[in-house]
Amino acid sequence: NTDSSRVKTIPLFGNDGAIVPGVTFVKLDCEGAEIDILLSPNAREYKSWRDVTHLVFEWSFTKEKRVDVFHRAQKNLQDAGFHVFYDGQGSWWDTEPNVIWPFHSDLVVYAMRTNKSS
């Protein structure tokens, strides 16, 4: 006997997305899907984030251990106007090339920006 449920999914970005006008804070918690979302072309566009000024997410290094991939997502957020902060920023694993995540936990990331309409 297996139980199943239907779950409606919606995109994060776009006219039918979860980010709607007036939303200023997003806690992105998608069980590892944050990687694909934050690497997407939409993530680097200011307009995709609409009114969002604060973003918190956990980067799943247990799913993607290459630090340079994390840096690509970080660059997307910076291109969208966010300032990105996390524990260990500027340390050896964050600045050396071709680093594989050396720890056994994921990383909580904070991002902030000023809304252009402010």
C-alpha positions as CSV (number, residue, x, y, z in Angstrom):
1,N,0.0,0.0,0.0
2,T,1.5,3.3,-1.0
3,D,0.1,6.7,-0.3
4,S,0.5,9.4,-2.9
5,S,-0.4,13.0,-3.1
6,R,-0.6,15.5,-5.9
7,V,1.4,18.6,-5.4
8,K,0.9,21.6,-7.6
9,T,4.2,23.2,-8.6
10,I,4.7,26.7,-9.8
11,P,7.8,28.5,-11.1
12,L,9.7,31.0,-9.0
13,F,10.0,33.6,-11.8
14,G,7.6,34.9,-14.4
15,N,4.0,36.2,-14.5
16,D,2.7,33.0,-13.0
17,G,5.5,32.6,-10.6
18,A,5.7,32.6,-6.8
19,I,7.5,36.0,-6.7
20,V,4.6,38.4,-7.1
21,P,4.7,42.2,-6.8
22,G,5.0,43.4,-3.2
23,V,7.0,40.4,-2.0
24,T,10.2,41.7,-0.5
25,F,11.6,38.6,1.4
26,V,12.2,35.2,0.0
27,K,13.4,32.1,1.9
28,L,14.3,29.7,-0.9
29,D,14.0,26.1,0.4
30,C,13.6,23.7,-2.4
31,E,15.5,20.6,-1.2
32,G,18.5,21.1,-3.6
33,A,16.5,22.7,-6.5
34,E,18.0,26.1,-5.4
35,I,21.0,25.1,-7.5
36,D,19.1,25.0,-10.8
37,I,17.0,28.0,-9.9
38,L,20.0,30.2,-8.9
39,L,22.0,29.1,-12.0
40,S,19.1,29.9,-14.4
41,P,19.3,32.9,-16.7
42,N,16.3,34.4,-14.8
43,A,18.2,34.5,-11.6
44,R,20.7,37.1,-13.0
45,E,18.0,39.5,-14.1
46,Y,17.0,42.3,-11.8
47,K,13.4,42.3,-13.0
48,S,12.9,38.5,-12.3
49,W,13.2,39.2,-8.6
50,R,10.6,42.0,-8.8
51,D,10.4,43.7,-5.4
52,V,12.6,41.2,-3.5
53,T,15.2,43.0,-1.4
54,H,16.1,40.1,1.0
55,L,16.9,36.5,0.1
56,V,18.0,33.6,2.3
57,F,18.8,30.1,1.0
58,E,20.9,27.1,1.8
59,W,23.4,26.1,-0.9
60,S,23.4,22.3,-1.1
61,F,27.1,21.5,-1.2
62,T,26.1,17.9,-0.4
63,K,24.5,17.8,-3.9
64,E,27.0,20.1,-5.8
65,K,30.5,20.1,-4.2
66,R,32.2,22.4,-6.8
67,V,32.7,25.8,-5.2
68,D,33.0,27.4,-8.7
69,V,29.4,26.4,-9.4
70,F,28.4,28.1,-6.2
71,H,30.3,31.2,-7.4
72,R,28.4,31.2,-10.7
73,A,25.1,31.3,-8.7
74,Q,26.6,34.1,-6.5
75,K,27.5,36.0,-9.7
76,N,24.0,35.7,-11.0
77,L,22.6,37.2,-7.8
78,Q,25.2,40.0,-7.9
79,D,24.2,40.7,-11.6
80,A,20.6,41.0,-10.3
81,G,21.7,43.7,-7.8
82,F,22.2,41.6,-4.6
83,H,25.0,41.8,-2.2
84,V,25.8,38.2,-1.1
85,F,27.0,37.2,2.4
86,Y,28.0,33.8,3.9
87,D,30.2,32.3,6.6
88,G,33.7,31.9,5.3
89,Q,33.5,34.5,2.6
90,G,37.0,35.3,1.5
91,S,38.6,32.2,3.1
92,W,40.9,29.8,1.2
93,W,38.0,27.6,-0.1
94,D,36.3,30.7,-1.4
95,T,39.3,32.2,-3.2
96,E,41.3,29.3,-4.5
97,P,40.5,27.9,-8.0
98,N,39.0,24.4,-8.5
99,V,38.0,23.8,-4.9
100,I,35.8,21.0,-3.9
101,W,33.7,21.8,-0.8
102,P,35.7,20.5,2.2
103,F,33.0,20.4,4.8
104,H,30.2,18.0,5.7
105,S,27.4,20.6,5.8
106,D,25.7,23.0,3.5
107,L,26.0,26.8,3.5
108,V,23.4,29.4,4.5
109,V,23.5,32.4,2.2
110,Y,22.1,35.8,2.8
111,A,21.5,38.3,0.0
112,M,20.3,41.9,0.1
113,R,19.6,44.6,-2.5
114,T,17.9,48.0,-2.7
115,N,14.7,48.1,-4.7
116,K,15.1,50.4,-7.7
117,S,11.7,51.9,-7.0
118,S,12.8,52.9,-3.5
